[in-house]
Amino acid sequence: MIVVGAGPVGLTAALLLGRRGHEVRVLERRPEPPGVPRAVHLDGEAVRVLADAGVATGFAAVSAPGAGLRLLDADHRVLAEFPRGPGAASMFHQPDLEELLRTAVGRTPGVVLETGVEVTAVHRTRRGARVVTDRSELTADVVLGCDGARSTVAGAVGGGQRRLARPDRWYVVDLLADEPLPVWPGVHQVCDPDRAATFMPVTGLRYRAEFRLTDRPLDLTAELARFGAQDCEVVRATEYTYGARVARRWRSGRVLLCGDAAHLTPPFIGQGLGLGLRDAHQLAWKVDAVLAGAPESLLDTHRTERAAHAVALIRLAALTGWLMTAGGPRAARLRRPVARALPRTLLAAGTPALRRGPWVDRPRIGPSRGVGRLLPTAVLRGGRRLDDVLGPGWALLVCTTEVPDLPALPGGARPRVLHRGALPDLGPALRDRWVLVRPDRVVAAVGPRA
């Protein structure tokens, strides 16, 4: 199969598929990695995807815990503060992550990265696709488009994109300090319609500052001085237009989209790269199952599951940004109570549950009992992670020696059966007779109460 694009999403998709025994060719138009930071934050859910790709230890070495979020008013007075618990958020320098993933690809059998290769067209065929590059033509049983916001693969899939909010212009500055700055170690969000801003430590002596562009000229030195960063080296400064859109189509046969090729989100809740990694995680096992004989219709769930999830988070990010930055003096008076309530909900709830579908057996009415959400993470005796014990495939957690009759799993998969007595308590929503867990750690179904 072919993955187009060697950013973090494309490399992670290749690793997930390579670790399942598939031969994967990654095509990247750039001869070398761009070497500039873009994403700087991942939540705990996205870090679990990296762990499944086999780079958990390496990522821990190049990342730092995220301390949380502090909301400031226009005078930099604290409106509210929301600390994060251990493992809930990680800060990182994207070139470090890309180097880590490229190294992992280089040592994964069957996975090959080819750089300096530009994909110019993708044509769907009856059993896959024909990929045209500036060097040759290739055939593949599956093509994943992880080639970013100007995706060639998305153009081949067709359908255009649906805009969810107006674009917003920001100036993004990456900084390197000589010594640690005397600032709170989490993300600072300045809720000021005249000059909304974000400032955050990344890793080591790296910092990121972002300023919303308006009709008023930006005095960068003065704005950085408000965070004590006026003497930092400016490593990169560039204007970004943050989009809020989602592809209308995610699939044409066995040509599928992931990451920025499928959606773009404002940065306010830090979900841009995380959304793409979850795309890859939830698609990898479905592609694996289809190639093992599962019906092609399983690939339809890629859009129905991921698009709804992406739309929910993109709208939430756009709403959060508007509440934090819009309006005049009257809005500023309302901002404090809103600021106290909204991020607490965002930080506590996790990402939205997947909607009911073929492999999300949520009840039509009533509580979901954890179905459609990620199985809670846990550390077992001896320091092993629950995800490692679950293995790369399906898992069935049971309370008794009785194993329920389950529907045939995609591709003839057989779940690993684990007794709940050997596992930590997974919370009240999952205290059921049995819990069926998908390969992407999403709870697919639960049995009746014991």
C-alpha positions as CSV (number, residue, x, y, z in Angstrom):
1,M,0.0,0.0,0.0
2,I,1.0,3.6,-0.4
3,V,0.9,6.5,2.1
4,V,1.2,9.9,0.5
5,G,2.8,12.4,2.9
6,A,5.5,11.9,5.5
7,G,4.3,14.2,8.2
8,P,3.5,12.8,11.7
9,V,0.2,11.4,10.5
10,G,1.5,9.7,7.4
11,L,4.5,8.2,9.3
12,T,2.3,7.0,12.1
13,A,-0.1,5.4,9.7
14,A,2.8,3.6,8.0
15,L,4.1,2.3,11.4
16,L,0.6,1.1,12.5
17,L,0.2,-0.8,9.2
18,G,3.8,-2.0,9.1
19,R,3.5,-3.4,12.6
20,R,0.5,-5.4,11.3
21,G,2.7,-7.0,8.7
22,H,1.9,-4.9,5.7
23,E,4.3,-3.6,3.1
24,V,4.0,0.2,3.0
25,R,5.6,2.7,0.7
26,V,5.6,6.3,2.0
27,L,6.0,9.0,-0.7
28,E,7.0,12.5,0.4
29,R,7.7,15.4,-2.0
30,R,10.2,17.2,0.2
31,P,13.7,15.9,0.0
32,E,14.2,16.7,3.7
33,P,11.9,17.3,6.6
34,P,10.8,20.9,6.8
35,G,12.7,21.4,10.1
36,V,10.2,24.0,11.4
37,P,7.8,23.5,14.3
38,R,4.1,23.5,13.7
39,A,2.2,21.3,16.2
40,V,3.4,21.6,19.8
41,H,0.7,19.8,21.8
42,L,-0.9,16.3,22.0
43,D,-3.5,15.1,24.5
44,G,-3.3,11.7,26.2
45,E,-5.5,10.1,23.7
46,A,-3.2,11.0,20.8
47,V,-0.1,9.9,22.7
48,R,-1.7,6.4,23.0
49,V,-1.7,6.3,19.2
50,L,2.0,6.9,19.2
51,A,2.4,4.2,21.8
52,D,0.6,1.8,19.5
53,A,3.0,2.8,16.7
54,G,5.9,1.7,18.9
55,V,7.4,5.1,19.8
56,A,6.1,5.7,23.3
57,T,9.5,5.6,25.0
58,G,11.1,7.8,22.4
59,F,8.2,10.4,22.6
60,A,8.5,10.6,26.3
61,A,12.2,11.5,25.9
62,V,11.5,14.4,23.5
63,S,8.3,15.8,25.2
64,A,7.4,17.5,28.4
65,P,4.2,17.3,30.4
66,G,1.7,20.0,29.8
67,A,0.8,21.9,33.0
68,G,-2.6,23.1,31.9
69,L,-4.3,26.2,30.7
70,R,-4.4,29.7,32.2
71,L,-6.9,32.3,30.9
72,L,-5.8,35.9,31.1
73,D,-7.7,39.2,30.5
74,A,-6.4,42.0,28.4
75,D,-4.3,43.2,31.3
76,H,-2.9,39.7,31.8
77,R,-4.8,39.2,35.0
78,V,-5.8,35.6,35.6
79,L,-9.4,34.8,34.8
80,A,-9.2,31.1,35.5
81,E,-6.6,28.3,35.7
82,F,-7.1,24.7,34.8
83,P,-4.2,22.4,35.7
84,R,-3.8,19.1,33.9
85,G,-3.1,15.7,35.5
86,P,-0.2,13.4,34.7
87,G,-0.3,12.1,31.1
88,A,-3.2,14.4,30.1
89,A,-1.2,16.6,27.9
90,S,2.3,16.7,26.3
91,M,4.3,19.5,24.7
92,F,6.9,18.7,22.0
93,H,9.0,20.2,19.2
94,Q,7.5,18.8,16.0
95,P,10.9,18.2,14.2
96,D,11.9,16.0,17.2
97,L,8.7,14.0,16.7
98,E,9.3,13.7,13.0
99,E,12.9,12.5,13.5
100,L,11.6,9.9,16.0
101,L,9.0,8.6,13.6
102,R,11.4,8.5,10.6
103,T,13.9,6.5,12.7
104,A,11.1,4.1,13.7
105,V,10.1,3.7,10.0
106,G,13.7,3.0,9.0
107,R,13.8,0.0,11.4
108,T,10.3,-1.4,10.7
109,P,10.4,-4.3,8.2
110,G,8.3,-3.7,5.1
111,V,8.0,0.0,5.5
112,V,10.0,2.2,3.1
113,L,10.2,6.0,3.0
114,E,10.9,7.7,-0.4
115,T,11.6,11.4,-0.3
116,G,11.8,13.9,-3.2
117,V,8.9,12.1,-4.9
118,E,5.9,14.3,-5.8
119,V,2.5,12.6,-6.4
120,T,0.8,14.3,-9.3
121,A,-2.4,12.2,-9.6
122,V,-4.2,9.3,-8.1
123,H,-6.7,7.2,-10.1
124,R,-9.0,4.8,-8.4
125,T,-9.0,1.2,-9.8
126,R,-11.2,-1.8,-9.2
127,R,-8.9,-3.2,-6.5
128,G,-7.0,-0.2,-5.4
129,A,-5.4,2.8,-7.1
130,R,-2.8,3.9,-9.7
131,V,-0.5,6.6,-8.3
132,V,1.3,8.9,-10.8
133,T,4.5,10.6,-9.5
134,D,7.0,12.8,-11.2
135,R,9.2,9.7,-11.6
136,S,6.9,6.8,-12.4
137,E,3.5,5.2,-12.1
138,L,2.8,2.8,-9.2
139,T,-0.1,0.6,-8.2
140,A,-1.4,-0.1,-4.7
141,D,-4.2,-2.0,-3.1
142,V,-4.8,0.9,-0.7
143,V,-3.7,4.6,-0.8
144,L,-3.9,6.8,2.3
145,G,-3.8,10.6,1.6
146,C,-1.9,12.2,4.5
147,D,-0.5,15.0,2.4
148,G,-1.9,18.0,4.2
149,A,-4.2,20.9,3.6
150,R,-3.3,21.1,-0.2
151,S,-3.8,17.4,-0.6
152,T,-3.4,15.9,-4.1
153,V,-5.2,12.8,-2.8
154,A,-8.1,14.8,-1.6
155,G,-8.5,16.2,-5.1
156,A,-8.7,12.7,-6.4
157,V,-11.3,11.7,-3.8
158,G,-13.3,14.7,-4.8
159,G,-16.3,16.2,-3.0
160,G,-14.7,19.5,-1.9
161,Q,-14.8,20.7,1.7
162,R,-17.4,22.1,4.1
163,R,-16.5,25.3,5.9
164,L,-17.5,25.3,9.6
165,A,-16.3,28.8,10.6
166,R,-14.6,31.8,9.1
167,P,-10.8,31.7,8.7
168,D,-8.8,33.6,11.2
169,R,-5.3,35.2,10.7
170,W,-2.6,34.8,13.4
171,Y,1.1,35.5,13.6
172,V,3.0,32.6,15.0
173,V,6.5,33.0,16.6
174,D,8.8,30.2,17.8
175,L,11.4,31.3,20.3
176,L,14.6,30.1,21.9
177,A,15.6,31.5,25.3
178,D,19.0,31.6,26.9
179,E,17.6,30.5,30.2
180,P,14.1,29.4,31.4
181,L,11.6,32.3,31.4
182,P,9.9,33.1,34.7
183,V,6.5,32.2,33.5
184,W,3.8,29.8,34.6
185,P,4.6,26.5,32.9
186,G,1.3,26.0,31.1
187,V,-0.5,27.6,28.2
188,H,-1.4,31.2,28.6
189,Q,-4.5,32.3,26.6
190,V,-5.0,36.1,26.5
191,C,-8.8,36.7,26.1
192,D,-8.6,40.2,24.4
193,P,-10.5,41.1,21.2
194,D,-7.9,43.9,20.5
195,R,-5.0,41.5,20.7
196,A,-5.8,37.9,21.5
197,A,-2.7,35.9,22.2
198,T,-1.4,32.5,23.2
199,F,2.0,31.9,24.9
200,M,3.4,28.5,26.0
201,P,6.6,26.8,27.0
202,V,7.3,23.9,24.6
203,T,10.3,21.8,25.6
204,G,13.7,22.8,27.1
205,L,14.2,26.5,26.3
206,R,11.7,26.6,23.4
207,Y,8.6,28.7,23.6
208,R,5.7,29.5,21.2
209,A,3.8,32.8,21.0
210,E,0.8,33.4,18.8
211,F,-1.0,36.8,18.2
212,R,-4.2,37.4,16.4
213,L,-3.8,39.8,13.5
214,T,-6.2,42.8,13.3
215,D,-6.2,46.2,11.7
216,R,-4.0,47.4,14.5
217,P,-0.2,47.0,13.7
218,L,1.5,44.3,15.7
219,D,4.4,45.5,17.9
220,L,6.1,42.1,18.3
221,T,8.8,43.2,20.8
222,A,6.2,44.9,23.1
223,E,3.9,41.9,23.0
224,L,6.7,39.4,23.7
225,A,7.8,41.7,26.6
226,R,4.5,41.1,28.3
227,F,5.6,37.5,28.8
228,G,9.2,38.4,29.6
229,A,10.3,37.0,26.2
230,Q,11.5,40.1,24.4
231,D,15.2,39.0,24.4
232,C,14.5,35.5,23.1
233,E,15.9,34.5,19.7
234,V,13.1,34.4,17.1
235,V,13.6,31.0,15.4
236,R,10.6,31.4,13.1
237,A,7.9,34.0,12.6
238,T,5.1,33.4,10.1
239,E,1.5,34.3,9.4
240,Y,-1.0,31.5,9.5
241,T,-4.7,31.5,8.5
242,Y,-6.4,29.0,10.7
243,G,-9.1,27.2,8.8
244,A,-12.2,25.3,10.1
245,R,-13.3,22.9,7.5
246,V,-13.9,19.2,6.9
247,A,-13.9,17.1,3.7
248,R,-17.3,16.1,2.3
249,R,-15.8,12.8,1.1
250,W,-13.2,10.8,2.9
251,R,-13.1,7.8,0.6
252,S,-13.1,6.8,-3.1
253,G,-12.9,3.0,-3.2
254,R,-9.6,2.2,-1.4
255,V,-8.3,5.8,-1.6
256,L,-8.8,7.4,1.8
257,L,-8.0,10.6,3.6
258,C,-6.4,11.3,7.0
259,G,-5.2,14.4,8.9
260,D,-5.2,17.8,7.4
261,A,-6.2,16.3,4.0
262,A,-9.6,15.6,5.6
263,H,-10.0,18.5,8.1
264,L,-8.5,21.7,9.4
265,T,-9.2,23.1,12.9
266,P,-8.5,26.3,14.8
267,P,-5.8,25.8,17.5
268,F,-7.7,26.8,20.6
269,I,-8.2,23.3,22.1
270,G,-5.0,21.8,20.8
271,Q,-6.6,19.1,18.7
272,G,-5.1,19.6,15.2
273,L,-2.5,16.9,15.1
274,G,-4.4,14.7,17.6
275,L,-7.4,14.5,15.2
276,G,-5.1,13.3,12.4
277,L,-3.4,10.6,14.6
278,R,-6.8,9.3,15.6
279,D,-7.8,9.1,12.0
280,A,-4.8,6.9,11.3
281,H,-5.4,4.8,14.4
282,Q,-9.0,4.1,13.6
283,L,-8.3,3.5,9.9
284,A,-5.3,1.2,10.2
285,W,-7.2,-1.7,11.7
286,K,-10.0,-1.3,9.2
287,V,-7.6,-1.4,6.3
288,D,-5.9,-4.5,7.8
289,A,-9.3,-6.2,8.2
290,V,-10.4,-5.5,4.7
291,L,-7.2,-6.8,3.3
292,A,-7.8,-9.9,5.4
293,G,-11.2,-10.4,3.8
294,A,-13.6,-8.1,5.6
295,P,-16.3,-6.4,3.5
296,E,-15.3,-3.2,1.7
297,S,-18.2,-1.5,3.5
298,L,-16.1,-1.5,6.7
299,L,-14.2,1.4,5.1
300,D,-17.4,3.4,5.0
301,T,-17.2,3.7,8.7
302,H,-14.0,5.8,8.3
303,R,-16.0,8.8,7.3
304,T,-19.1,8.2,9.4
305,E,-17.0,7.8,12.6
306,R,-14.2,10.3,12.0
307,A,-16.0,13.1,10.2
308,A,-18.6,13.5,13.0
309,H,-15.9,13.4,15.6
310,A,-13.8,16.0,13.7
311,V,-16.8,18.3,13.2
312,A,-17.6,18.2,16.9
313,L,-14.1,19.2,17.9
314,I,-13.6,21.8,15.1
315,R,-16.9,23.5,16.1
316,L,-15.8,23.4,19.8
317,A,-12.4,24.9,18.9
318,A,-14.1,27.7,16.8
319,L,-16.6,28.4,19.6
320,T,-13.8,28.5,22.2
321,G,-11.8,30.9,20.2
322,W,-14.8,33.2,19.6
323,L,-15.7,33.2,23.3
324,M,-12.1,34.0,24.3
325,T,-11.4,36.7,21.7
326,A,-14.6,38.2,20.3
327,G,-16.6,41.3,21.3
328,G,-16.0,44.6,23.0
329,P,-16.3,45.8,26.6
330,R,-19.7,44.3,27.1
331,A,-18.4,40.9,26.0
332,A,-15.3,41.3,28.2
333,R,-17.6,41.6,31.3
334,L,-19.2,38.3,30.4
335,R,-15.9,36.5,29.6
336,R,-14.9,35.8,33.2
337,P,-17.9,33.5,34.1
338,V,-17.8,31.9,30.6
339,A,-14.1,31.4,30.9
340,R,-14.4,29.6,34.2
341,A,-17.0,27.2,32.9
342,L,-16.1,26.3,29.4
343,P,-12.5,25.1,29.6
344,R,-13.3,23.0,32.7
345,T,-15.8,21.1,30.6
346,L,-13.2,20.8,27.8
347,L,-10.4,19.5,30.0
348,A,-12.6,17.1,32.0
349,A,-14.7,15.4,29.3
350,G,-12.1,14.2,26.8
351,T,-13.0,14.1,23.1
352,P,-16.6,13.3,22.1
353,A,-17.7,9.7,21.9
354,L,-18.1,8.1,18.4
355,R,-21.7,8.0,17.2
356,R,-23.6,4.7,17.0
357,G,-22.6,2.6,14.0
358,P,-21.7,-1.0,12.9
359,W,-18.8,-1.2,15.4
360,V,-20.1,1.3,18.0
361,D,-23.0,-0.5,19.7
362,R,-24.4,2.4,21.6
363,P,-28.0,2.3,22.7
364,R,-30.3,4.6,20.8
365,I,-31.6,6.2,24.0
366,G,-30.1,6.3,27.5
367,P,-26.5,6.4,28.7
368,S,-23.8,5.0,26.4
369,R,-22.0,3.2,29.3
370,G,-18.6,4.1,27.8
371,V,-19.4,2.7,24.3
372,G,-17.8,4.8,21.6
373,R,-15.1,6.2,24.0
374,L,-11.6,5.1,24.5
375,L,-11.1,2.5,27.1
376,P,-9.5,4.3,30.1
377,T,-5.8,3.9,30.3
378,A,-4.2,2.3,33.3
379,V,-0.9,1.0,34.6
380,L,-0.8,-2.6,35.9
381,R,1.4,-4.2,38.5
382,G,5.0,-4.2,37.3
383,G,4.5,-1.0,35.4
384,R,3.0,-2.5,32.2
385,R,0.4,-0.4,30.4
386,L,-3.1,-1.8,29.9
387,D,-2.8,-1.0,26.2
388,D,0.2,-3.3,26.0
389,V,-1.7,-6.1,27.6
390,L,-4.6,-5.7,25.3
391,G,-2.4,-6.3,22.3
392,P,-2.7,-4.9,18.8
393,G,-6.1,-6.5,18.0
394,W,-9.5,-6.9,19.5
395,A,-9.9,-7.6,23.2
396,L,-12.7,-9.0,25.3
397,L,-12.8,-8.2,29.0
398,V,-14.9,-10.6,31.0
399,C,-15.9,-10.9,34.7
400,T,-16.5,-14.7,34.6
401,T,-15.2,-17.7,32.8
402,E,-18.2,-17.5,30.5
403,V,-17.3,-16.0,27.1
404,P,-20.3,-14.4,25.4
405,D,-21.4,-15.1,21.8
406,L,-20.1,-12.2,19.7
407,P,-20.8,-11.3,16.1
408,A,-18.1,-12.3,13.7
409,L,-15.4,-9.7,13.9
410,P,-14.0,-8.0,10.7
411,G,-11.5,-10.0,8.8
412,G,-12.0,-13.1,10.9
413,A,-10.3,-11.5,13.9
414,R,-10.4,-13.3,17.3
415,P,-10.4,-11.2,20.4
416,R,-7.8,-11.7,23.2
417,V,-9.8,-12.6,26.3
418,L,-8.7,-11.0,29.6
419,H,-10.3,-11.5,33.0
420,R,-11.3,-8.3,34.7
421,G,-10.1,-9.5,38.0
422,A,-6.5,-9.0,36.8
423,L,-7.2,-5.4,35.6
424,P,-7.7,-2.1,37.4
425,D,-11.2,-0.7,37.9
426,L,-12.1,1.0,34.7
427,G,-14.8,3.1,36.2
428,P,-18.5,2.8,36.8
429,A,-19.5,3.0,33.1
430,L,-17.6,-0.2,32.3
431,R,-18.5,-2.4,35.3
432,D,-20.3,-4.8,33.0
433,R,-20.3,-8.5,32.5
434,W,-18.1,-8.1,29.4
435,V,-16.5,-5.2,27.4
436,L,-15.5,-5.6,23.8
437,V,-12.6,-3.3,22.8
438,R,-11.6,-2.5,19.2
439,P,-7.9,-2.4,18.1
440,D,-8.0,1.4,18.3
441,R,-8.9,1.0,22.1
442,V,-12.5,2.3,21.4
443,V,-15.1,0.4,23.4
444,A,-17.3,-1.3,20.8
445,A,-19.9,-2.9,23.0
446,V,-20.7,-3.9,26.6
447,G,-22.7,-6.7,28.0
448,P,-25.4,-6.6,30.6
449,R,-24.7,-5.8,34.2
450,A,-23.3,-8.7,36.2
